[in-house]
Amino acid sequence: MTIIAAVTKASQYVGEGVTKDLKRWIILIILSIIQSVSLCLIPLLNGYIARIFHAPEPVPDTKNWLGLFIDGWKLNLIAILYAIPAIIILVFFGVLSFITFESALSLVQGSSDILLTSLLDVIGIFGIAIAGILFVLLTLIMFMAMVRAMRKQSVTEAFSISAIMADISRKTGWLEYLILWIVLWVLTFIFAIICFGLSLIPLPPLGLILIIIILPAWAIFFARYIALIYDGQV
């Protein structure tokens, strides 16, 4: 019932905030395009997500783009700092691959290129897999940290790990929390598949246009779902 409540409430929020307000939807599409083209250097859509984290009710407006830019970078900064452990893992395995390559090259002297390449591939894939799993696990705390930072209006609050974990334990309980996140990961995977399918449409601009249109709706669903978990309203 908890899962149904979370998905239903987040979906209704999308309906209220986007599908029933064409003007807001168009503006959010513009924000999404700007953020995508700038490679998140102008994170206006992230800024809108931050507004949902801060005060989801009523559905936030899209005014004050400077405020959206600032709040978007707050989320960017939190994401970058939380990603550092995963980045360290990637760098470690990158260096390990280079050292392995140099050592093996001096031994094989070009006679076992296929074996050497395979070894480096295994090391690289293993490093990427470990870093990916670590980052996924970090998101369990990271998004709650983002909501907390927006509610407290302080980026440093995103790193009050003990307080965040206490909130999770008190509001939802860890078992329900993990189940809710697994559902969100599955929904995210489904959304990614849909986007991939749209990208394969024979008319290239059409697929891209459709992805751009649905992206803001997904972003709002995602943000509201996370805010519901944070508030223990599921």
C-alpha positions as CSV (number, residue, x, y, z in Angstrom):
1,M,0.0,0.0,0.0
2,T,2.9,2.3,0.7
3,I,4.3,1.9,-2.8
4,I,0.9,2.5,-4.4
5,A,0.4,5.6,-2.2
6,A,3.9,7.0,-3.2
7,V,3.4,6.4,-7.0
8,T,-0.2,7.7,-6.9
9,K,0.6,10.9,-5.0
10,A,3.6,11.6,-7.2
11,S,1.6,11.0,-10.3
12,Q,-1.3,13.2,-9.2
13,Y,1.3,15.9,-8.4
14,V,2.6,15.7,-12.0
15,G,-1.0,16.0,-13.2
16,E,-1.6,19.1,-11.1
17,G,1.7,20.7,-11.8
18,V,2.3,19.9,-15.5
19,T,-0.4,18.3,-17.5
20,K,-3.1,20.7,-16.2
21,D,-0.9,23.7,-16.6
22,L,0.4,24.0,-20.2
23,K,2.2,27.3,-19.6
24,R,4.2,25.7,-16.7
25,W,5.0,22.7,-18.8
26,I,6.3,24.8,-21.7
27,I,8.5,26.8,-19.3
28,L,9.8,23.6,-17.8
29,I,10.6,22.2,-21.2
30,I,12.6,25.4,-21.9
31,L,14.4,25.0,-18.6
32,S,15.2,21.4,-19.4
33,I,16.6,22.4,-22.9
34,I,18.8,25.1,-21.4
35,Q,20.1,22.7,-18.7
36,S,20.8,19.9,-21.3
37,V,22.5,22.2,-23.8
38,S,24.7,23.7,-21.1
39,L,25.6,20.3,-19.7
40,C,24.1,21.2,-16.3
41,L,26.2,24.4,-16.1
42,I,23.0,26.3,-16.1
43,P,20.9,23.9,-13.9
44,L,17.5,25.6,-14.1
45,L,15.5,22.4,-14.1
46,N,17.5,21.2,-11.1
47,G,16.6,24.5,-9.5
48,Y,13.0,23.8,-9.9
49,I,13.5,20.3,-8.4
50,A,15.1,22.1,-5.5
51,R,11.9,24.2,-5.1
52,I,9.8,21.0,-4.9
53,F,12.2,19.7,-2.3
54,H,11.9,22.9,-0.3
55,A,8.1,23.4,-0.4
56,P,6.2,21.0,-2.6
57,E,2.7,22.3,-1.7
58,P,1.4,24.1,-3.6
59,V,3.2,23.2,-6.9
60,P,6.1,25.8,-7.1
61,D,6.1,28.5,-9.8
62,T,8.8,28.9,-12.4
63,K,9.6,32.6,-11.7
64,N,13.0,34.0,-10.7
65,W,15.4,32.1,-12.9
66,L,18.4,33.5,-11.0
67,G,17.0,31.7,-7.9
68,L,16.5,28.6,-9.9
69,F,20.2,28.8,-11.1
70,I,21.5,29.2,-7.5
71,D,19.4,26.4,-6.1
72,G,20.3,24.2,-9.1
73,W,23.9,24.7,-8.3
74,K,23.3,23.8,-4.7
75,L,22.0,20.4,-5.9
76,N,24.9,20.1,-8.3
77,L,27.4,20.7,-5.5
78,I,25.8,18.2,-3.2
79,A,25.8,15.6,-6.0
80,I,29.4,16.2,-6.8
81,L,30.5,15.9,-3.2
82,Y,28.6,12.7,-2.7
83,A,30.0,11.3,-5.9
84,I,33.6,11.8,-4.7
85,P,34.0,8.2,-3.3
86,A,32.8,6.7,-6.6
87,I,35.1,9.0,-8.5
88,I,38.0,7.9,-6.3
89,I,37.3,4.3,-7.1
90,L,37.2,5.1,-10.8
91,V,40.6,6.9,-10.6
92,F,42.1,4.1,-8.5
93,F,41.1,1.4,-11.1
94,G,42.2,3.8,-13.9
95,V,45.7,4.1,-12.3
96,L,45.7,0.3,-11.6
97,S,44.9,-0.3,-15.3
98,F,47.8,1.9,-16.4
99,I,50.3,0.3,-14.0
100,T,49.1,-3.2,-15.1
101,F,49.5,-2.1,-18.7
102,E,53.0,-0.8,-18.2
103,S,54.1,-3.9,-16.2
104,A,52.5,-6.4,-18.5
105,L,53.9,-4.7,-21.6
106,S,57.4,-5.0,-20.4
107,L,56.8,-8.8,-19.9
108,V,54.9,-9.8,-22.9
109,Q,56.9,-7.6,-25.4
110,G,53.9,-7.5,-27.8
111,S,53.4,-11.3,-28.0
112,S,50.2,-11.5,-26.0
113,D,48.3,-8.3,-27.0
114,I,44.9,-10.1,-26.8
115,L,45.6,-11.4,-23.3
116,L,46.8,-8.0,-22.1
117,T,43.8,-6.2,-23.6
118,S,41.4,-8.7,-22.0
119,L,43.1,-8.2,-18.6
120,L,42.8,-4.4,-18.9
121,D,39.2,-4.7,-20.0
122,V,38.4,-6.9,-16.9
123,I,40.0,-4.4,-14.6
124,G,38.2,-1.5,-16.2
125,I,34.8,-3.1,-16.2
126,F,35.3,-4.2,-12.5
127,G,36.2,-0.6,-11.5
128,I,33.2,0.9,-13.3
129,A,30.9,-1.7,-11.8
130,I,32.2,-1.1,-8.2
131,A,32.0,2.7,-8.7
132,G,28.5,2.4,-10.2
133,I,27.2,0.2,-7.3
134,L,28.8,2.6,-4.8
135,F,27.2,5.6,-6.3
136,V,23.8,3.9,-6.4
137,L,24.1,3.2,-2.7
138,L,25.2,6.8,-2.0
139,T,22.0,8.0,-3.7
140,L,20.1,6.3,-0.8
141,I,21.4,9.1,1.4
142,M,22.2,11.8,-1.2
143,F,18.7,12.7,-2.3
144,M,17.5,12.8,1.3
145,A,20.4,15.1,1.9
146,M,19.3,17.3,-0.9
147,V,15.8,17.6,0.6
148,R,17.2,18.3,4.0
149,A,19.5,21.0,2.6
150,M,16.7,22.7,0.8
151,R,14.4,22.5,3.9
152,K,17.1,23.9,6.2
153,Q,18.3,26.4,3.5
154,S,21.9,25.3,4.1
155,V,24.1,23.1,1.9
156,T,26.1,22.0,5.0
157,E,22.9,20.2,6.3
158,A,23.3,17.8,3.4
159,F,26.3,16.3,5.2
160,S,24.6,15.8,8.6
161,I,24.6,12.0,7.9
162,S,23.6,10.9,11.4
163,A,20.6,13.3,11.3
164,I,19.5,12.1,7.8
165,M,19.8,8.4,8.8
166,A,17.8,9.2,12.0
167,D,15.1,10.8,9.9
168,I,14.9,7.8,7.6
169,S,14.6,5.4,10.6
170,R,12.0,7.5,12.3
171,K,9.8,8.5,9.4
172,T,9.6,5.4,7.2
173,G,11.8,2.7,8.6
174,W,14.8,1.2,6.7
175,L,12.9,-1.7,5.2
176,E,10.1,0.4,3.7
177,Y,12.7,3.0,2.7
178,L,14.7,0.5,0.7
179,I,11.6,-1.0,-0.9
180,L,10.5,2.5,-2.0
181,W,13.9,3.1,-3.5
182,I,13.9,-0.2,-5.4
183,V,10.6,0.8,-6.9
184,L,12.0,4.2,-7.9
185,W,15.1,2.6,-9.5
186,V,12.8,0.2,-11.5
187,L,10.6,3.2,-12.6
188,T,13.8,5.1,-13.6
189,F,15.0,2.1,-15.6
190,I,11.6,1.9,-17.4
191,F,11.8,5.6,-18.1
192,A,15.3,5.2,-19.5
193,I,14.1,2.4,-21.8
194,I,11.2,4.6,-23.0
195,C,13.7,7.4,-23.8
196,F,16.0,4.9,-25.6
197,G,13.0,3.6,-27.6
198,L,12.0,7.2,-28.6
199,S,15.6,7.9,-29.7
200,L,15.3,5.0,-32.2
201,I,12.3,6.6,-34.0
202,P,13.3,6.8,-37.7
203,L,12.7,10.6,-37.8
204,P,15.6,11.7,-35.4
205,P,14.1,15.1,-34.4
206,L,10.8,13.6,-33.5
207,G,12.3,11.2,-30.9
208,L,14.4,14.0,-29.3
209,I,11.4,16.3,-29.2
210,L,9.3,13.7,-27.4
211,I,12.0,13.0,-24.9
212,I,12.3,16.8,-24.2
213,I,8.5,17.0,-23.7
214,I,8.3,14.2,-21.2
215,L,11.5,14.9,-19.3
216,P,10.1,17.7,-17.1
217,A,7.1,15.5,-16.1
218,W,9.5,12.7,-15.1
219,A,11.7,15.2,-13.1
220,I,8.7,16.4,-11.2
221,F,7.5,12.9,-10.5
222,F,11.0,11.9,-9.3
223,A,11.3,15.0,-7.0
224,R,7.8,14.6,-5.5
225,Y,8.3,10.9,-4.9
226,I,11.6,11.7,-3.0
227,A,9.9,14.5,-1.0
228,L,7.1,12.2,0.0
229,I,9.7,9.7,1.3
230,Y,11.5,12.4,3.2
231,D,8.3,13.6,4.9
232,G,7.1,10.0,5.6
233,Q,3.9,10.6,3.8
234,V,3.7,7.2,2.1
